[in-house]
């Protein structure tokens, strides 16, 4: 039951953090929260520019929320901290995904969602 609750509560964290690799200009994931989707989803140059703007705003908000709740992207995930931050992170993630949905094709959005699920599962395993 707690693991299922954690999946729902922490979903915002994983979506929010998924854009970090693009924003940092890295091709590989920089933390456990990163999906590395920019290397796995083919995008046009125009899409990349738009995603970069979306990710910049999301990254700044995510850092603010992580700081507020004492969450480190480089440390082992803390279920209790993620649960405390979940409302704010989920709201930010919903906004970010809505913005990405305006940029991605339906197929790209499905690929993105699948990668986010992979990240969520990885973080849940690490938090146990």
MIMAR-854825 format. One line per 4 residues: their letters; for each residue x negated, y, z negated of N, C-alpha, C, CB. Coordinates in Angstrom, 1 decimal, padded with zeros to 4 digits, always signed. Glycine has a CB too. Example, Ala and Ser with C-alpha at 12.3 -4.5 7.8 and 13.67 -1.06 7.14 Angstrom:
residues 2
AS	-013.2/-005.7/-007.8/-012.3/-004.5/-007.8/-013.2/-003.3/-007.8/-011.3/-004.5/-009.0 | -012.8/-002.2/-007.1/-013.7/-001.1/-007.1/-012.9/+000.0/-007.9/-014.1/-000.6/-005.7
END
This chain:
residues 128
XXXX	-000.8/-001.2/+000.0/+000.0/+000.0/+000.0/-000.9/+001.2/+000.0/+000.9/+000.0/-001.2 | -001.9/+001.3/-000.8/-002.8/+002.5/-000.9/-003.5/+002.7/+000.4/-003.7/+002.3/-002.1 | -004.0/+001.6/+001.0/-004.7/+001.7/+002.3/-003.8/+002.3/+003.4/-005.2/+000.3/+002.7 | -002.5/+001.8/+003.4/-001.6/+002.4/+004.4/-001.3/+003.8/+004.1/-000.2/+001.6/+004.3
XXXX	-001.2/+004.2/+002.8/-001.0/+005.6/+002.5/-002.2/+006.4/+002.9/-000.7/+005.8/+001.0 | -003.4/+005.9/+002.7/-004.6/+006.6/+003.0/-004.6/+006.8/+004.6/-005.8/+005.7/+002.6 | -004.2/+005.8/+005.3/-004.2/+006.0/+006.8/-003.3/+007.2/+007.2/-003.7/+004.7/+007.5 | -002.2/+007.3/+006.6/-001.3/+008.4/+006.9/-001.8/+009.7/+006.4/+000.1/+008.1/+006.3
XXXX	-002.3/+009.7/+005.2/-002.8/+011.0/+004.6/-004.0/+011.5/+005.3/-003.0/+010.8/+003.2 | -004.9/+010.6/+005.6/-006.2/+011.0/+006.1/-006.2/+011.2/+007.7/-007.2/+010.0/+005.8 | -005.1/+010.9/+008.3/-005.1/+011.0/+009.8/-005.6/+012.4/+010.3/-003.7/+010.8/+010.3 | -005.2/+013.4/+009.6/-005.6/+014.8/+009.9/-007.1/+014.9/+009.9/-005.0/+015.8/+009.0
XXXX	-007.8/+014.3/+009.0/-009.3/+014.4/+008.9/-009.9/+013.9/+010.2/-009.8/+013.7/+007.7 | -009.4/+012.8/+010.6/-010.1/+012.1/+011.8/-009.8/+012.8/+013.1/-009.6/+010.7/+011.9 | -008.6/+013.3/+013.3/-008.4/+014.1/+014.5/-009.1/+015.4/+014.4/-006.9/+014.4/+014.6 | -009.1/+016.1/+013.3/-009.8/+017.3/+013.2/-011.3/+017.2/+013.4/-009.6/+017.9/+011.8
XXXX	-011.9/+016.2/+012.9/-013.3/+016.0/+013.0/-013.8/+015.5/+014.4/-013.8/+015.2/+011.9 | -012.8/+015.0/+015.1/-013.2/+014.3/+016.4/-013.9/+015.2/+017.4/-012.0/+013.7/+017.0 | -013.7/+016.4/+017.3/-014.2/+017.3/+018.3/-015.6/+017.8/+018.0/-013.3/+018.5/+018.5 | -016.2/+017.4/+016.9/-017.4/+017.9/+016.4/-018.6/+017.6/+017.4/-017.8/+017.3/+015.1
XXXX	-018.6/+016.5/+018.0/-019.7/+016.2/+018.9/-019.7/+017.1/+020.1/-019.5/+014.7/+019.4 | -018.5/+017.5/+020.6/-018.5/+018.4/+021.7/-019.0/+019.8/+021.3/-017.1/+018.5/+022.3 | -018.4/+020.2/+020.2/-018.8/+021.6/+019.7/-020.2/+021.7/+019.4/-017.9/+021.9/+018.4 | -020.8/+020.6/+018.9/-022.3/+020.7/+018.6/-023.1/+020.4/+019.8/-022.6/+019.6/+017.5
XXXX	-022.5/+020.1/+021.0/-023.2/+019.8/+022.2/-023.9/+018.5/+022.2/-024.2/+020.9/+022.4 | -023.4/+017.6/+021.3/-024.0/+016.3/+021.2/-023.2/+015.2/+022.0/-024.1/+015.8/+019.7 | -024.0/+014.3/+022.6/-023.3/+013.2/+023.3/-022.9/+012.1/+022.4/-024.2/+012.8/+024.5 | -023.6/+012.0/+021.3/-023.3/+010.9/+020.4/-022.6/+011.4/+019.1/-024.6/+010.1/+020.0
XXXX	-022.0/+010.6/+018.4/-021.3/+011.0/+017.2/-022.2/+011.5/+016.1/-020.4/+009.8/+016.6 | -021.9/+012.6/+015.5/-022.8/+013.2/+014.5/-022.4/+012.7/+013.1/-022.7/+014.7/+014.6 | -021.2/+012.3/+012.8/-020.8/+011.8/+011.5/-019.8/+010.7/+011.7/-020.2/+012.9/+010.7 | -019.5/+010.0/+010.6/-018.5/+008.9/+010.7/-017.2/+009.4/+011.2/-018.3/+008.3/+009.3
XXXX	-016.8/+010.7/+011.1/-015.6/+011.2/+011.5/-015.5/+011.5/+013.0/-015.3/+012.4/+010.7 | -016.6/+011.5/+013.7/-016.6/+011.8/+015.1/-016.2/+010.7/+016.0/-018.0/+012.3/+015.5 | -015.4/+011.0/+017.0/-015.0/+010.0/+017.9/-015.9/+009.9/+019.1/-013.6/+010.3/+018.4 | -016.7/+010.9/+019.4/-017.6/+010.8/+020.6/-016.8/+010.8/+021.9/-018.5/+009.6/+020.5
XXXX	-015.5/+011.3/+021.8/-014.7/+011.1/+023.0/-015.2/+011.9/+024.2/-013.3/+011.6/+022.6 | -015.9/+013.0/+024.0/-016.4/+013.8/+025.2/-017.3/+013.0/+026.1/-017.1/+015.0/+024.7 | -017.9/+012.0/+025.6/-018.8/+011.1/+026.4/-017.9/+010.0/+027.0/-019.9/+010.6/+025.6 | -016.8/+009.7/+026.5/-016.0/+008.6/+026.9/-014.8/+009.0/+027.8/-015.5/+007.8/+025.7
XXXX	-014.3/+010.2/+027.7/-013.2/+010.7/+028.5/-013.7/+011.6/+029.5/-012.1/+011.4/+027.6 | -013.4/+011.3/+030.8/-013.9/+012.1/+031.9/-013.0/+013.3/+031.9/-013.8/+011.3/+033.2 | -013.7/+014.5/+032.0/-013.0/+015.8/+032.0/-013.6/+016.6/+033.2/-013.0/+016.5/+030.7 | -012.7/+017.5/+033.7/-013.2/+018.4/+034.7/-014.0/+019.5/+034.0/-012.0/+019.0/+035.5
XXXX	-014.7/+020.3/+034.7/-015.4/+021.5/+034.1/-014.4/+022.4/+033.4/-016.2/+022.2/+035.2 | -013.3/+022.6/+034.1/-012.3/+023.5/+033.5/-011.7/+023.0/+032.2/-011.1/+023.7/+034.5 | -011.5/+021.7/+032.2/-011.0/+021.1/+030.9/-012.1/+021.2/+029.8/-010.7/+019.6/+031.1 | -013.3/+020.9/+030.2/-014.4/+021.0/+029.1/-014.4/+022.4/+028.5/-015.7/+020.7/+029.8
XXXX	-014.3/+023.4/+029.3/-014.3/+024.8/+028.8/-013.2/+025.1/+027.9/-014.3/+025.8/+030.0 | -012.0/+024.6/+028.2/-010.8/+024.8/+027.4/-010.9/+024.0/+026.1/-009.5/+024.4/+028.1 | -011.4/+022.8/+026.2/-011.6/+021.9/+025.0/-012.6/+022.5/+024.1/-012.0/+020.5/+025.4 | -013.6/+023.1/+024.6/-014.7/+023.8/+023.8/-014.1/+024.9/+023.0/-015.8/+024.3/+024.7
XXXX	-013.2/+025.7/+023.6/-012.5/+026.8/+022.8/-011.6/+026.2/+021.7/-011.7/+027.7/+023.8 | -010.9/+025.2/+022.0/-010.0/+024.6/+021.1/-010.8/+024.0/+019.9/-009.1/+023.5/+021.7 | -011.9/+023.3/+020.3/-012.7/+022.6/+019.2/-013.4/+023.6/+018.3/-013.7/+021.7/+019.9 | -013.8/+024.8/+018.9/-014.4/+025.8/+018.1/-013.5/+026.3/+016.9/-014.9/+027.0/+018.9
XXXX	-012.3/+026.6/+017.3/-011.3/+027.0/+016.3/-011.0/+025.9/+015.3/-010.0/+027.5/+017.0 | -010.9/+024.7/+015.8/-010.6/+023.6/+014.9/-011.8/+023.3/+013.9/-010.3/+022.3/+015.7 | -013.0/+023.4/+014.5/-014.2/+023.1/+013.7/-014.3/+024.1/+012.5/-015.5/+023.2/+014.6 | -014.1/+025.4/+012.8/-014.1/+026.4/+011.8/-013.1/+026.1/+010.7/-013.9/+027.8/+012.4
XXXX	-011.9/+025.8/+011.1/-010.8/+025.5/+010.1/-011.2/+024.3/+009.3/-009.5/+025.4/+010.8 | -011.7/+023.2/+010.0/-012.0/+022.0/+009.3/-013.1/+022.2/+008.3/-012.5/+020.9/+010.3 | -014.1/+023.0/+008.6/-015.2/+023.3/+007.7/-014.7/+024.0/+006.5/-016.3/+024.1/+008.4 | -013.7/+024.9/+006.7/-013.1/+025.7/+005.6/-012.4/+024.7/+004.7/-012.2/+026.7/+006.1
XXXX	-011.6/+023.8/+005.2/-010.8/+022.8/+004.4/-011.8/+021.9/+003.7/-009.8/+022.1/+005.3 | -012.8/+021.3/+004.4/-013.7/+020.4/+003.8/-014.4/+021.1/+002.7/-014.7/+019.9/+004.9 | -014.8/+022.3/+002.8/-015.5/+023.0/+001.8/-014.6/+023.2/+000.6/-016.0/+024.4/+002.3 | -013.4/+023.6/+000.8/-012.4/+023.8/-000.3/-012.2/+022.6/-001.1/-011.1/+024.2/+000.3
XXXX	-012.3/+021.4/-000.5/-012.0/+020.2/-001.2/-013.3/+019.4/-001.5/-011.1/+019.3/-000.5 | -014.5/+019.9/-001.2/-015.7/+019.3/-001.5/-016.0/+018.0/-000.7/-015.8/+018.9/-003.0 | -015.5/+018.0/+000.5/-015.7/+016.9/+001.4/-017.0/+017.1/+002.3/-014.5/+016.7/+002.3 | -017.8/+016.1/+002.3/-019.0/+016.2/+003.1/-018.9/+015.3/+004.3/-020.3/+015.8/+002.3
XXXX	-019.1/+015.8/+005.5/-019.0/+015.0/+006.7/-020.1/+013.9/+006.8/-019.1/+015.8/+008.0 | -021.2/+014.1/+006.0/-022.3/+013.2/+006.1/-022.3/+012.1/+004.9/-023.6/+014.0/+006.0 | -021.4/+012.3/+004.0/-021.3/+011.4/+002.8/-020.3/+010.3/+003.1/-021.0/+012.2/+001.5 | -020.4/+009.3/+002.3/-019.4/+008.2/+002.4/-018.0/+008.8/+002.1/-019.7/+007.0/+001.3
XXXX	-017.0/+008.5/+002.9/-015.7/+009.1/+002.7/-015.1/+008.9/+001.3/-014.7/+008.6/+003.7 | -014.5/+009.9/+000.7/-013.9/+009.8/-000.6/-012.4/+009.9/-000.4/-014.4/+011.0/-001.5 | -011.8/+008.8/-000.7/-010.3/+008.7/-000.5/-009.6/+009.7/-001.3/-009.8/+007.3/-000.9 | -010.0/+010.0/-002.6/-009.3/+010.9/-003.4/-009.4/+012.4/-002.8/-009.9/+010.9/-004.8
XXXX	-010.6/+012.7/-002.3/-010.8/+014.1/-001.8/-010.0/+014.2/-000.5/-012.2/+014.3/-001.5 | -010.0/+013.2/+000.3/-009.2/+013.2/+001.6/-007.7/+013.3/+001.3/-009.6/+012.0/+002.5 | -007.3/+012.6/+000.3/-005.9/+012.7/+000.0/-005.5/+014.1/-000.5/-005.5/+011.6/-001.1 | -006.3/+014.7/-001.2/-006.0/+016.1/-001.7/-006.0/+017.1/-000.6/-007.1/+016.5/-002.7
XXXX	-006.8/+016.9/+000.4/-006.9/+017.8/+001.6/-005.9/+017.4/+002.7/-008.3/+017.8/+002.1 | -005.2/+016.3/+002.5/-004.5/+015.8/+003.7/-003.4/+016.7/+004.3/-003.8/+014.5/+003.2 | -002.7/+017.4/+003.5/-001.7/+018.3/+004.1/-002.2/+019.3/+005.0/-000.9/+019.0/+003.0 | -003.3/+020.0/+004.6/-003.9/+021.0/+005.4/-004.6/+020.4/+006.6/-004.9/+021.8/+004.5
XXXX	-005.2/+019.3/+006.4/-005.9/+018.7/+007.5/-004.9/+018.1/+008.6/-006.8/+017.5/+007.0 | -003.8/+017.6/+008.1/-002.8/+017.1/+009.1/-002.2/+018.2/+009.9/-001.7/+016.3/+008.4 | -001.9/+019.3/+009.2/-001.3/+020.5/+009.9/-002.3/+021.0/+011.0/-001.0/+021.6/+008.9 | -003.6/+021.1/+010.6/-004.6/+021.6/+011.5/-004.7/+020.6/+012.7/-005.9/+021.8/+010.8
XXXX	-004.7/+019.3/+012.4/-004.9/+018.3/+013.4/-003.7/+018.3/+014.4/-005.0/+016.9/+012.8 | -002.5/+018.4/+013.9/-001.3/+018.5/+014.7/-001.4/+019.7/+015.7/+000.0/+018.6/+013.9 | -001.9/+020.8/+015.2/-002.0/+022.0/+016.0/-003.1/+021.7/+017.1/-002.4/+023.2/+015.2 | -004.2/+021.2/+016.7/-005.3/+020.9/+017.6/-004.8/+019.9/+018.7/-006.5/+020.3/+016.9
XXXX	-004.2/+018.9/+018.3/-003.7/+017.9/+019.3/-002.7/+018.5/+020.3/-003.1/+016.7/+018.6 | -001.8/+019.3/+019.7/-000.9/+020.0/+020.6/-001.6/+020.9/+021.6/+000.1/+020.9/+019.8 | -002.7/+021.5/+021.2/-003.4/+022.3/+022.2/-004.1/+021.4/+023.2/-004.5/+023.2/+021.4 | -004.7/+020.3/+022.8/-005.3/+019.4/+023.7/-004.3/+018.8/+024.7/-006.0/+018.3/+022.9
XXXX	-003.1/+018.6/+024.2/-002.1/+018.0/+025.1/-001.8/+019.0/+026.3/-000.8/+017.8/+024.3 | -002.1/+020.2/+026.1/-001.9/+021.2/+027.2/-003.0/+021.1/+028.2/-001.8/+022.6/+026.6 | -004.1/+020.5/+027.8/-005.3/+020.5/+028.6/-005.5/+019.1/+029.3/-006.5/+020.8/+027.8 | -005.3/+018.1/+028.5/-005.5/+016.7/+029.0/-004.3/+016.2/+029.8/-005.7/+015.8/+027.8
XXXX	-004.6/+015.3/+030.7/-003.6/+014.5/+031.4/-003.0/+013.5/+030.5/-004.2/+013.8/+032.7 | -001.8/+013.0/+030.7/-001.3/+012.0/+029.8/-002.2/+010.8/+029.6/+000.1/+011.4/+030.4 | -002.9/+010.4/+030.6/-003.9/+009.3/+030.5/-005.0/+009.7/+029.6/-004.4/+008.8/+031.8 | -005.5/+010.9/+029.7/-006.6/+011.3/+028.9/-006.2/+011.4/+027.4/-007.2/+012.7/+029.4
XXXX	-004.9/+011.9/+027.2/-004.4/+012.0/+025.9/-004.2/+010.6/+025.2/-003.1/+012.8/+025.9 | -003.8/+009.7/+026.0/-003.7/+008.3/+025.5/-005.1/+007.8/+025.1/-003.1/+007.3/+026.5 | -006.1/+008.0/+025.9/-007.5/+007.6/+025.6/-008.0/+008.3/+024.3/-008.4/+008.0/+026.8 | -007.7/+009.6/+024.2/-008.1/+010.4/+023.0/-007.4/+009.8/+021.8/-007.7/+011.8/+023.2
XXXX	-006.1/+009.5/+021.8/-005.4/+008.9/+020.7/-006.0/+007.6/+020.3/-003.9/+008.8/+021.0 | -006.4/+006.8/+021.3/-007.0/+005.5/+021.0/-008.3/+005.6/+020.3/-007.2/+004.6/+022.3 | -009.1/+006.6/+020.7/-010.4/+006.8/+020.1/-010.2/+007.3/+018.6/-011.2/+007.9/+020.9 | -009.2/+008.2/+018.4/-008.9/+008.7/+017.1/-008.5/+007.5/+016.2/-007.8/+009.7/+017.1
XXXX	-007.7/+006.6/+016.7/-007.4/+005.4/+015.9/-008.6/+004.6/+015.5/-006.4/+004.5/+016.7 | -009.6/+004.5/+016.4/-010.8/+003.8/+016.1/-011.6/+004.5/+015.0/-011.7/+003.7/+017.4 | -011.6/+005.8/+015.0/-012.3/+006.6/+014.0/-011.6/+006.4/+012.7/-012.3/+008.1/+014.4 | -010.3/+006.5/+012.7/-009.5/+006.3/+011.4/-009.8/+004.9/+010.8/-008.0/+006.4/+011.8
XXXX	-009.8/+003.9/+011.6/-010.1/+002.6/+011.1/-011.5/+002.5/+010.5/-009.9/+001.5/+012.2 | -012.5/+003.1/+011.2/-013.9/+003.1/+010.7/-014.0/+003.8/+009.4/-014.8/+003.8/+011.8 | -013.3/+004.9/+009.2/-013.4/+005.7/+008.0/-012.7/+005.0/+006.9/-012.8/+007.1/+008.2 | -011.6/+004.3/+007.1/-010.9/+003.6/+006.1/-011.8/+002.4/+005.6/-009.6/+003.0/+006.7
XXXX	-012.5/+001.7/+006.5/-013.4/+000.7/+006.1/-014.5/+001.2/+005.3/-014.0/-000.1/+007.4 | -015.0/+002.4/+005.6/-016.2/+003.0/+004.9/-015.7/+003.5/+003.5/-016.8/+004.1/+005.7 | -014.5/+003.8/+003.4/-014.0/+004.4/+002.1/-013.6/+003.3/+001.1/-012.7/+005.3/+002.4 | -013.6/+002.1/+001.5/-013.3/+001.0/+000.6/-014.4/+000.6/-000.3/-012.9/-000.3/+001.4
END
